[in-house]
Amino acid sequence: MAQNIYDDATFFAGYSQFPRSREGLAAAGEWPALRAMLPPIAGLRVLDLGCGFGAFCRWAAEGGAAKVVGIDLSERMLETARQRSPGLPIRYQPADLDDFELPGENFDLVFSSLAVHYVADFDALCARVRNLLVDGGKFVFSMEHPIYAARANPEWTLDSAGNRAFSVSNYLSEGERLTDWIASGVVKHHRLISTCINNLHGNGFRLDWIDEWGPSDAQLAAHPLWIDDRLRPLFLLIAAGADSPGSARA
């Protein structure tokens, strides 16, 4: 079972203060790029993995999705999601992304925002997602960029010219990383971009788009503190299409 840090009262209180936690998708700098990867949402059956406060679920339901299911390990997150979704046809349910099952259900789109880096076995996750997707369906997700996930301590140093430089540690060594983010000892999993692509391909997906996101000039003008995201990538965005059965690597 994954670490359920979001149900820790202190961690939850800290996380709830972030702009994206309060304001939803409008405060997520990467959302315009991620939204561009999505198919037209009207009429789709949608699953959100690690739905958190339900911002994407609400967007999908308000956009005319035929079915919206959001799963998350945190009961605190799900309770807030339900409070923020009055009257919307969204089903929220608790589930661990490491081993969730939704027997008898199929989806046209599986979405996940900044959750898959908490999953220990990405290959197994890809297999579960593919089993839930209809042929031609889409898996669109974001995660911590591997460069950011492999950050050293301290993260920032100065180069010989006095410029800030971002430091990484053991980049090629995949696996569990403990980070101090809101609280100490938060468990995340570092994996390479190549591993993500190969796992997707091996489970019957084709790579449709990949974006090592950084803020646009307009975003940077509005949010000067986002300059760090120009100096090192923070998020990796991937869109993959579900190929027909039997197309996975043998």
JOFEN-V125672 format. One record per pair of residues at least 6 apart in sequence whose ideal C-beta (glycine too) atoms are under 6 Angstrom apart, sorted by the first residue. I is the first residue (numbers start at 1). J is the second residue. If there is no record, write none. Layout:
i->I j->J
i->I j->J
//
This chain:
i->1 j->96
i->2 j->73
i->2 j->96
i->2 j->98
i->2 j->118
i->3 j->187
i->4 j->73
i->5 j->11
i->5 j->186
i->6 j->12
i->6 j->74
i->6 j->77
i->7 j->74
i->7 j->76
i->11 j->182
i->11 j->183
i->12 j->76
i->14 j->182
i->15 j->21
i->15 j->182
i->19 j->27
i->20 j->27
i->20 j->28
i->24 j->55
i->25 j->31
i->25 j->55
i->25 j->59
i->29 j->215
i->29 j->219
i->30 j->213
i->30 j->235
i->33 j->211
i->33 j->213
i->33 j->237
i->34 j->142
i->34 j->237
i->37 j->140
i->37 j->209
i->37 j->239
i->38 j->140
i->39 j->138
i->41 j->60
i->41 j->63
i->41 j->65
i->42 j->64
i->43 j->66
i->44 j->65
i->44 j->108
i->44 j->109
i->45 j->66
i->45 j->67
i->45 j->107
i->45 j->108
i->46 j->60
i->46 j->65
i->46 j->68
i->46 j->109
i->47 j->69
i->47 j->107
i->47 j->110
i->48 j->56
i->48 j->57
i->48 j->70
i->48 j->111
i->49 j->97
i->49 j->112
i->49 j->115
i->50 j->72
i->50 j->112
i->50 j->115
i->51 j->57
i->51 j->70
i->51 j->72
i->52 j->77
i->53 j->80
i->53 j->81
i->54 j->70
i->54 j->81
i->54 j->84
i->54 j->85
i->56 j->111
i->57 j->68
i->57 j->70
i->57 j->90
i->58 j->85
i->60 j->68
i->61 j->68
i->61 j->88
i->61 j->89
i->61 j->90
i->68 j->90
i->69 j->91
i->70 j->92
i->71 j->93
i->71 j->95
i->72 j->78
i->73 j->96
i->78 j->92
i->81 j->92
i->82 j->92
i->97 j->119
i->98 j->119
i->98 j->120
i->106 j->134
i->107 j->132
i->107 j->133
i->108 j->134
i->108 j->137
i->109 j->138
i->110 j->129
i->110 j->139
i->111 j->140
i->112 j->141
i->113 j->142
i->114 j->142
i->116 j->141
i->116 j->143
i->117 j->143
i->117 j->144
i->117 j->188
i->117 j->189
i->119 j->125
i->120 j->189
i->122 j->191
i->122 j->199
i->123 j->199
i->126 j->199
i->126 j->200
i->126 j->203
i->127 j->203
i->129 j->139
i->130 j->203
i->130 j->204
i->130 j->242
i->133 j->242
i->135 j->244
i->137 j->242
i->138 j->241
i->139 j->240
i->140 j->239
i->141 j->238
i->142 j->235
i->142 j->237
i->143 j->236
i->145 j->233
i->145 j->234
i->145 j->235
i->145 j->236
i->146 j->192
i->146 j->193
i->147 j->168
i->147 j->232
i->147 j->233
i->148 j->234
i->149 j->190
i->150 j->168
i->150 j->171
i->150 j->190
i->152 j->167
i->152 j->168
i->152 j->169
i->156 j->164
i->157 j->165
i->157 j->167
i->159 j->165
i->166 j->232
i->174 j->190
i->174 j->191
i->176 j->189
i->177 j->188
i->177 j->190
i->178 j->185
i->179 j->186
i->179 j->188
i->197 j->207
i->200 j->240
i->202 j->248
i->202 j->249
i->203 j->248
i->204 j->243
i->204 j->247
i->204 j->248
i->205 j->240
i->206 j->241
i->206 j->243
i->207 j->240
i->208 j->239
i->208 j->240
i->208 j->241
i->209 j->239
i->210 j->238
i->211 j->237
i->212 j->233
i->212 j->236
i->213 j->235
i->213 j->237
i->214 j->229
i->214 j->230
i->215 j->226
i->215 j->229
i->220 j->226
//
